[in-house]
């Protein structure tokens, strides 16, 4: 049965506390045995799945894409924010966590952020807008981080809990509130709500919206694509997961796409840019195991970053970005993704029963396997066991007196449902398989 998603701002706040696979301390690093046993090339699994067999029928993909567009552009249909002041106010109460190193956030700094947020006037705006470049969606109106422990090198502990998500260039928004200093907007987008840097956003009037939504779209199929428009010195960076209006091809064989820019009056305007044919494709791309594997291999081995921290992906950003070019809409966090589609409950089964259910009922390169705080893509069977593709932080282990340490993988890999089972200091001999809850197919 298809289950409907109801987005909750509180869910986004609370998900940081639900992590098992994705978060925790990071004293140990390395590779688990699965990474040597399971092929790390997704085309291997695509060949076994039937590389060119459609994963969705033409009708199913049309329905998925219609849903994608409906959700993606939903903020431009909103007349006011759905977020209440009571949802945000508690965040500005008591100071918590660390900035960099052992520097704690002070109550004075916290209260200064609260005064600048001007929540007494929330919401003070209801204006449609668009991101002009990739931008961070933040819990608080600051670029400074909040760590739960002293961190000297963020790349070694990429868990800034002020970070909600990384929004691609061209993301439709609703501006709900403007900070007192005008430097921060509180916005709603299709996946979450939070604060963004005002410099990265421009209001979008009805004329701009009509132009932006008037035709086909291109999905980026490479990471780190540099884009610019005539007369602009700024190079915008695009990644897999971003979509832009498509205006056809030019005489040299490049895709012609639209980029958002800021006009003299501060409003958004659409400008044309060129993208190499290999960097984008008309959305939705026909969904086959081969095509999903092509995109997945680009992200294989990429480092982990909570909520898009350091311009990286976490587990749910990986699956979301991977599905976007095919017109399949996924919510932002792992728990919501696990409810998106036809759901088979795995809770209460033994490990062998869970593996059997995944092998029998899962669709390689389409079905998601979820647990509390983590989401993975099922890519088929290897040596009689399910193979999972995921960006995973680590496996819970015991390190001396610390029973909440992590053996850090910290990147996108293919594993079994029991990565790290060979570790002698595994916490209570518990693996991912013991915690698997759902097998979800988005159709």
Number of C-alpha atoms within 10 A of each C-alpha: 8 13 11 10 13 8 15 15 18 11 13 20 17 10 15 20 10 13 15 20 23 27 26 20 20 20 13 14 13 10 15 20 15 20 16 11 13 17 16 19 15 24 20 16 23 23 14 14 20 14 18 14 14 14 21 17 13 12 9 14 21 15 14 20 20 15 14 20 14 14 16 17 17 16 25 21 11 15 12 16 19 12 19 11 13 10 12 18 14 9 15 19 12 12 15 16 18 20 20 18 13 13 12 17 18 15 14 11 11 17 15 12 17 20 15 16 26 16 19 11 13 19 18 15 17 16 21 24 26 28 26 23 22 20 21 24 27 26 22 25 21 16 14 14 19 23 23 15 17 17 20 12 10 17 13 16 23 24 27 25 20 25 26 27 26 21 23 21 23 23 23 26 28 28 30 24 24 25 22 16 10 13 16 24 25 29 28 29 22 20 19 19 26 26 28 28 19 18 15 18 30 23 20 26 15 10 10 18 19 11 13 22 14 12 11 15 22 25 25 27 27 18 16 13 17 13 17 18 19 9 7 9 8 11 12 16 15 24 21 26 22 22 26 24 23 25 18 16 15 10 6 8 12 17 23 20 24 24 25 25 23 18 11 8 7 12 17 24 24 19 16 17 17 21 20 15 14 11 20 26 20 19 20 21 19 20 23 21 26 22 18 24 23 17 20 25 16 14 22 20 17 17 21 29 28 27 29 25 23 17 17 17 26 29 29 29 25 26 27 21 24 23 24 23 30 25 24 25 23 26 22 22 25 26 21 20 25 29 23 20 20 17 21 19 15 23 14 12 15 12 19 11 12 23 22 15 17 26 18 10 13 23 21 26 27 23 24 30 27 27 23 19 19 28 32 27 28 30 28 26 19 17 8 10 16 23 26 26 26 27 32 26 29 28 30 28 25 16 16 8 7 10 14 16 23 26 25 26 25 26 22 24 25 28 26 23 24 18 21 26 19 12 14 10 17 20 17 10 14 15 19 22 21 18 19 23 21 23 28 27 25 23 19
